[in-house]
Amino acid sequence: MNVQWSLFGTPSKLDEAWRALSTHWPEYVMEAVGLGLFMISACAFTVLLFHPASPALQTVPDADLRRLLIGIAMGLTAITIIYSPLGKRSGAHLNPAVTLTFWRLNKIEGWDAMFYIVAQFAGGALGVLVAAQLLSRMLIGDTAVNYAVTVPGAGGPWIAFAAEAAISFGLMMMVLIVSNRHALNRYT
């Protein structure tokens, strides 16, 4: 076991954090870029399908169908990022729920989990900022688009929270089942 010693004789938390950061910073950057690209895609598809001036709004008048199309587009975006060299190297968590689950299962260290989550938040925020520059703040800031923010529906915030928890649970169950089955794990 290779242990790095601090000036005070034993490894400190700061030493552990520095070791994680200095060793895995490329993966953290890739995670940030992956989530940034995901958010650019989310903003672009939301503008395309929900902005009042978009021709797609007249072509597909049903809001539920447009939401389904965004879901499909975001699923395809995630698959593209996951299978890209960027995603393969970083692990393409793209979601703090995935990172926290991997940490809880001892598949990644605590400092790595923290730096992944920081990178995910930074990448997501930067992705929206880039999208705002590319798509114009007028388009992305329109009330029908609202920076692609997901807001609680008529059921209110507790129903939305329960739905998000169920979706995250389903996501993690799928990831864990697929990644732990020998016949399927080559696809992960």
C-alpha positions as CSV (number, residue, x, y, z in Angstrom):
1,M,0.0,0.0,0.0
2,N,1.4,3.3,-1.0
3,V,0.6,5.9,1.7
4,Q,1.5,9.5,1.4
5,W,2.6,11.1,4.6
6,S,1.9,14.7,5.6
7,L,4.2,17.1,7.3
8,F,2.8,15.9,10.6
9,G,3.6,12.2,10.2
10,T,0.2,10.7,9.3
11,P,-2.0,11.1,6.2
12,S,-4.4,14.0,6.8
13,K,-7.8,14.6,5.2
14,L,-6.2,17.4,3.2
15,D,-3.5,15.0,1.9
16,E,-6.3,12.5,0.9
17,A,-8.2,15.2,-0.9
18,W,-5.1,16.4,-2.7
19,R,-4.2,12.9,-3.7
20,A,-7.7,12.3,-5.2
21,L,-7.7,15.6,-7.0
22,S,-4.2,15.3,-8.4
23,T,-4.8,11.7,-9.5
24,H,-8.4,11.9,-10.9
25,W,-8.8,15.5,-12.0
26,P,-9.1,14.4,-15.7
27,E,-12.1,12.3,-14.8
28,Y,-13.7,15.2,-12.9
29,V,-13.2,17.5,-15.8
30,M,-14.7,14.9,-18.2
31,E,-17.7,14.5,-15.9
32,A,-18.2,18.3,-15.9
33,V,-17.9,18.4,-19.7
34,G,-20.3,15.5,-20.1
35,L,-23.0,17.1,-17.9
36,G,-22.4,20.4,-19.6
37,L,-23.0,18.8,-23.0
38,F,-26.1,17.1,-21.5
39,M,-27.5,20.5,-20.4
40,I,-26.7,22.2,-23.7
41,S,-28.7,19.5,-25.4
42,A,-31.6,19.8,-22.8
43,C,-31.7,23.6,-23.4
44,A,-31.6,23.2,-27.2
45,F,-34.4,20.6,-27.4
46,T,-36.5,22.5,-24.9
47,V,-36.2,25.7,-27.1
48,L,-36.9,23.6,-30.2
49,L,-40.0,22.0,-28.8
50,F,-41.5,24.6,-26.5
51,H,-40.5,28.1,-27.6
52,P,-43.6,29.9,-29.0
53,A,-41.7,31.0,-32.1
54,S,-40.5,27.4,-32.9
55,P,-42.1,25.8,-35.9
56,A,-42.0,22.5,-34.0
57,L,-44.6,23.9,-31.6
58,Q,-47.1,24.1,-34.5
59,T,-46.0,20.8,-35.9
60,V,-46.4,19.0,-32.6
61,P,-49.1,20.8,-30.7
62,D,-49.6,18.2,-28.0
63,A,-47.4,19.2,-25.0
64,D,-47.3,15.7,-23.6
65,L,-45.9,14.4,-26.9
66,R,-43.3,17.2,-27.0
67,R,-42.2,16.2,-23.4
68,L,-42.0,12.6,-24.6
69,L,-39.8,13.7,-27.5
70,I,-37.5,15.7,-25.1
71,G,-37.3,12.5,-23.0
72,I,-36.2,10.5,-26.0
73,A,-33.8,13.2,-27.1
74,M,-32.2,13.3,-23.6
75,G,-32.0,9.5,-23.4
76,L,-30.2,9.5,-26.7
77,T,-27.9,12.3,-25.5
78,A,-27.1,10.4,-22.3
79,I,-26.3,7.2,-24.3
80,T,-24.1,9.2,-26.6
81,I,-22.2,10.7,-23.7
82,I,-21.9,7.3,-21.9
83,Y,-20.5,5.5,-24.9
84,S,-18.2,8.4,-25.9
85,P,-14.5,8.2,-24.9
86,L,-15.3,11.0,-22.5
87,G,-18.0,9.0,-20.7
88,K,-16.0,5.8,-20.8
89,R,-13.1,7.4,-19.0
90,S,-15.1,9.3,-16.4
91,G,-17.6,6.6,-15.8
92,A,-20.4,9.0,-17.0
93,H,-22.2,9.2,-13.7
94,L,-23.9,12.5,-14.9
95,N,-26.0,12.4,-11.8
96,P,-25.2,12.9,-8.1
97,A,-27.5,10.0,-7.3
98,V,-25.3,7.6,-9.3
99,T,-22.1,9.0,-7.7
100,L,-23.5,8.7,-4.2
101,T,-24.7,5.2,-4.9
102,F,-21.2,4.2,-6.1
103,W,-19.7,5.8,-3.1
104,R,-22.1,4.0,-0.7
105,L,-21.2,0.7,-2.4
106,N,-17.5,1.5,-1.9
107,K,-16.9,1.6,-5.7
108,I,-15.4,5.1,-5.4
109,E,-13.7,6.9,-2.5
110,G,-15.4,9.7,-0.6
111,W,-13.2,12.5,-2.0
112,D,-13.8,11.2,-5.5
113,A,-17.5,11.3,-4.9
114,M,-17.3,14.9,-3.6
115,F,-15.2,16.1,-6.5
116,Y,-17.5,14.3,-9.0
117,I,-20.5,16.0,-7.5
118,V,-18.8,19.4,-7.6
119,A,-17.9,18.8,-11.2
120,Q,-21.4,17.7,-12.0
121,F,-22.9,20.9,-10.6
122,A,-20.2,23.1,-12.3
123,G,-20.6,21.3,-15.6
124,G,-24.4,21.6,-15.5
125,A,-24.3,25.3,-14.7
126,L,-21.7,26.0,-17.3
127,G,-23.7,24.0,-19.9
128,V,-26.7,26.2,-19.3
129,L,-24.5,29.4,-19.5
130,V,-23.1,28.2,-22.8
131,A,-26.6,27.3,-24.1
132,A,-27.7,30.8,-23.1
133,Q,-24.9,32.3,-25.2
134,L,-25.5,30.0,-28.2
135,L,-29.3,30.1,-28.2
136,S,-29.7,33.7,-27.0
137,R,-31.0,34.6,-23.6
138,M,-34.3,35.7,-25.2
139,L,-35.0,32.1,-26.4
140,I,-33.8,30.2,-23.4
141,G,-35.2,32.7,-20.9
142,D,-38.7,32.7,-22.4
143,T,-41.3,31.6,-19.8
144,A,-42.2,28.6,-22.0
145,V,-38.5,27.4,-22.0
146,N,-37.3,28.8,-18.6
147,Y,-33.7,27.5,-19.0
148,A,-35.0,23.9,-19.3
149,V,-35.8,23.9,-15.6
150,T,-38.0,21.1,-14.4
151,V,-40.7,22.5,-12.1
152,P,-43.3,20.6,-10.0
153,G,-46.6,20.1,-11.8
154,A,-50.1,20.4,-10.6
155,G,-49.4,17.8,-7.9
156,G,-47.1,20.1,-6.1
157,P,-43.5,19.8,-4.8
158,W,-44.0,16.6,-2.6
159,I,-45.4,14.6,-5.6
160,A,-42.5,15.9,-7.7
161,F,-40.0,14.9,-5.0
162,A,-41.6,11.4,-4.8
163,A,-41.5,11.1,-8.5
164,E,-37.8,12.2,-8.7
165,A,-36.9,9.7,-5.9
166,A,-38.7,6.9,-7.8
167,I,-37.0,7.8,-11.0
168,S,-33.6,7.9,-9.3
169,F,-34.3,4.6,-7.7
170,G,-35.3,3.1,-11.0
171,L,-32.2,4.5,-12.7
172,M,-29.9,3.1,-10.1
173,M,-31.6,-0.3,-10.1
174,M,-31.2,-0.5,-13.9
175,V,-27.5,0.6,-13.7
176,L,-26.7,-1.9,-10.9
177,I,-28.6,-4.8,-12.5
178,V,-27.0,-4.3,-15.9
179,S,-23.5,-3.6,-14.6
180,N,-23.6,-6.7,-12.3
181,R,-25.0,-9.2,-14.8
182,H,-22.2,-10.9,-16.7
183,A,-24.2,-11.2,-19.9
184,L,-25.1,-7.5,-19.8
185,N,-22.2,-5.7,-18.2
186,R,-20.2,-5.4,-21.4
187,Y,-22.8,-2.8,-22.5
188,T,-22.1,-0.6,-19.4
